[in-house]
Amino acid sequence: MSGNEEILRSRRLPQVAVAPSFSIPSIGLVSFSGESLRNVSRSLRLLGVQVSHQTVYNWIEKYTTVMEKYLDKITPQVSDTWATDELFLKVRGNMKSLYAMMDEQTRYWIPQEVAETKYTADVRPYSS
């Protein structure tokens, strides 16, 4: 059973006035697609669901709390082979270095660290 199925079956979802079939995809639009809260609210109005952008934000707050509690209980099963990578990205106009390790088999992202420059991160503790 997947994590989503477990949460749905245990009825640990926060109580909201709108069905999860609307609230959960709305959270995905904001979190993963970068859609604005106001645009999600407008899209829901087209489907006959009258909610404000603040309501969509409140859903995100509620579901995030539930998911954090669930994810904190998970102990990942990882293999002995990990891949490491270094990526340079721009955050608010400033270049940063992202260092990450991922399990080769499960693709589980193990540790990660964002550093100001290429030479300021110490990822040695992650490899022991």
C-alpha positions as CSV (number, residue, x, y, z in Angstrom):
1,M,0.0,0.0,0.0
2,S,1.4,3.4,-1.0
3,G,1.7,6.3,1.5
4,N,-1.2,8.1,-0.1
5,E,-3.4,5.0,0.2
6,E,-2.4,4.5,3.8
7,I,-3.3,8.1,4.7
8,L,-6.6,8.0,2.9
9,R,-7.6,4.7,4.4
10,S,-6.7,5.7,7.9
11,R,-8.8,8.8,7.5
12,R,-6.0,11.0,8.8
13,L,-6.6,13.7,6.3
14,P,-7.4,17.1,7.7
15,Q,-11.1,18.0,7.6
16,V,-11.8,20.6,4.9
17,A,-15.1,21.8,3.5
18,V,-14.1,20.7,0.0
19,A,-13.7,17.1,-1.1
20,P,-10.1,15.9,-1.3
21,S,-10.7,15.3,-5.0
22,F,-10.4,19.1,-5.3
23,S,-8.1,20.1,-2.5
24,I,-5.3,17.5,-3.1
25,P,-4.8,18.3,-6.9
26,S,-4.9,22.0,-6.0
27,I,-2.0,21.5,-3.6
28,G,-0.1,19.7,-6.4
29,L,-0.7,22.6,-8.8
30,V,0.8,25.0,-6.4
31,S,3.6,22.8,-5.0
32,F,4.8,21.0,-8.1
33,S,3.6,23.1,-11.1
34,G,4.3,26.5,-9.6
35,E,0.8,27.7,-10.2
36,S,-0.2,30.7,-8.1
37,L,-2.8,30.4,-5.3
38,R,-5.0,32.8,-7.0
39,N,-5.0,30.9,-10.3
40,V,-5.8,27.7,-8.6
41,S,-8.7,29.4,-6.8
42,R,-9.9,30.7,-10.2
43,S,-9.6,27.3,-11.8
44,L,-11.7,25.8,-9.0
45,R,-14.4,28.4,-9.6
46,L,-14.7,27.2,-13.2
47,L,-15.5,23.7,-11.6
48,G,-18.1,25.2,-9.4
49,V,-16.0,25.3,-6.2
50,Q,-16.0,28.7,-4.5
51,V,-12.8,29.1,-2.5
52,S,-10.4,31.9,-1.9
53,H,-6.6,31.8,-2.5
54,Q,-6.2,31.9,1.3
55,T,-8.3,28.7,1.5
56,V,-5.9,27.0,-1.0
57,Y,-3.0,28.1,1.2
58,N,-4.7,26.8,4.3
59,W,-5.1,23.4,2.6
60,I,-1.4,23.3,1.9
61,E,-0.6,24.1,5.5
62,K,-2.9,21.4,6.8
63,Y,-1.8,18.7,4.4
64,T,1.9,19.5,4.9
65,T,1.5,18.9,8.6
66,V,-0.1,15.5,8.0
67,M,2.6,14.5,5.4
68,E,5.4,15.6,7.7
69,K,4.1,13.3,10.5
70,Y,3.8,10.4,8.0
71,L,7.2,10.9,6.4
72,D,9.0,11.2,9.7
73,K,8.0,7.6,10.5
74,I,9.4,6.2,7.3
75,T,12.8,4.5,7.4
76,P,14.0,4.2,3.8
77,Q,15.3,0.9,2.5
78,V,18.4,1.8,0.5
79,S,21.1,-0.2,-1.2
80,D,24.8,-0.1,-0.7
81,T,25.4,1.9,-3.9
82,W,24.8,5.6,-3.9
83,A,25.4,8.2,-6.6
84,T,26.5,11.7,-5.8
85,D,26.0,14.8,-7.9
86,E,26.8,18.5,-7.7
87,L,24.5,21.0,-9.3
88,F,24.8,24.8,-9.6
89,L,21.6,26.7,-9.4
90,K,20.5,30.3,-9.0
91,V,18.5,31.2,-5.9
92,R,17.1,34.7,-5.8
93,G,19.8,35.9,-8.2
94,N,22.7,34.2,-6.3
95,M,24.6,31.1,-7.5
96,K,24.6,28.2,-5.0
97,S,26.0,24.7,-5.1
98,L,23.7,21.8,-4.4
99,Y,25.3,18.5,-3.3
100,A,23.1,15.4,-3.2
101,M,23.4,11.7,-2.8
102,M,20.8,9.3,-4.2
103,D,20.4,5.6,-3.8
104,E,21.1,3.9,-7.1
105,Q,18.3,1.3,-6.9
106,T,15.4,3.1,-5.3
107,R,16.3,6.7,-6.4
108,Y,15.7,7.8,-2.8
109,W,17.4,11.2,-2.2
110,I,19.5,10.5,0.9
111,P,21.3,13.7,2.0
112,Q,21.5,17.1,0.4
113,E,23.3,20.3,1.2
114,V,23.2,23.7,-0.4
115,A,26.4,25.7,-0.1
116,E,27.3,29.3,-0.9
117,T,30.2,28.1,-3.1
118,K,31.7,24.9,-4.5
119,Y,34.3,24.8,-1.8
120,T,32.3,25.5,1.4
121,A,30.3,22.3,1.7
122,D,31.6,19.3,3.5
123,V,29.8,16.2,2.4
124,R,32.2,13.7,4.0
125,P,29.9,13.0,7.0
126,Y,27.3,11.7,4.6
127,S,29.5,9.0,3.2
128,S,30.3,7.2,6.4
